[in-house]
Amino acid sequence: RSVAAGNACNQSEAARLASKAANTGEVDPDALRNMRQAHEPFLALLKERVRVMELLRGRWSARNPNQAIEFAANTSEPAVLVDLLSILNRMEIKSWKLDTATAVLPLLNNLMASKYSSHVETACDTLKIVLKHFGQLISSTARGLPSIGVDLCQESRVNKCQDCMYHLDQLRDSLSSDSVIEKAGPIGREARIMFELLNS
């Protein structure tokens, strides 16, 4: 968003200078220099964004996106994570696994608190996918009775589901905020309803 705002500002300044040049045949060199200086930080930001996305692409695998998710989570640019989640949200559900849900859920609460509606909407969209396809499994496994004997696979699944349940509880609390719902719009309201159905 800041990049877009900066570009809009630069375009406006460029239009003003072009208009002045057309009318007077003169261009203010100081104004041109200021415009170039204002443009440089945004250009640097875009270059860094491209560099990070190239690194992310090298870690991407549709069969196991967890490495890419972890990389995106560790970048200093939330927009990279939002871009990755947008891709995940459009993938076929067969590409999702419980491990995928375990990886993305801890990342959604920070996006829910974002000032950008697009970040909140993307987080809610991801949350809806988890609730729809893994909600019952997570809830029943996390709250179920422990099995008798040693079953390492079952124990691992229970631990993952309990971890997911912890983050789902946090996200449910976030969705109780009117400001979050206002930014999330219909997607957020749908996620809130899905929580109610899960708990019924």
NORRASUL-V716115 format. One record per run of one state. SS is the DSSP state (~ for helix, > for strand, _ for the rest). FROM is the first residue (numbers start at 1). TO is the last residue. Records with the same first field share a line. If there is no record, write none. Layout:
BEGIN
SS: FROM-TO / FROM-TO
END
This chain:
BEGIN
_: 1-1 / 25-28 / 59-65 / 74-77 / 91-92 / 96-97 / 113-116 / 144-151 / 176-177 / 185-185 / 200-200
~: 2-24 / 29-58 / 66-73 / 78-90 / 93-95 / 98-112 / 117-143 / 152-175 / 178-184 / 186-199
END
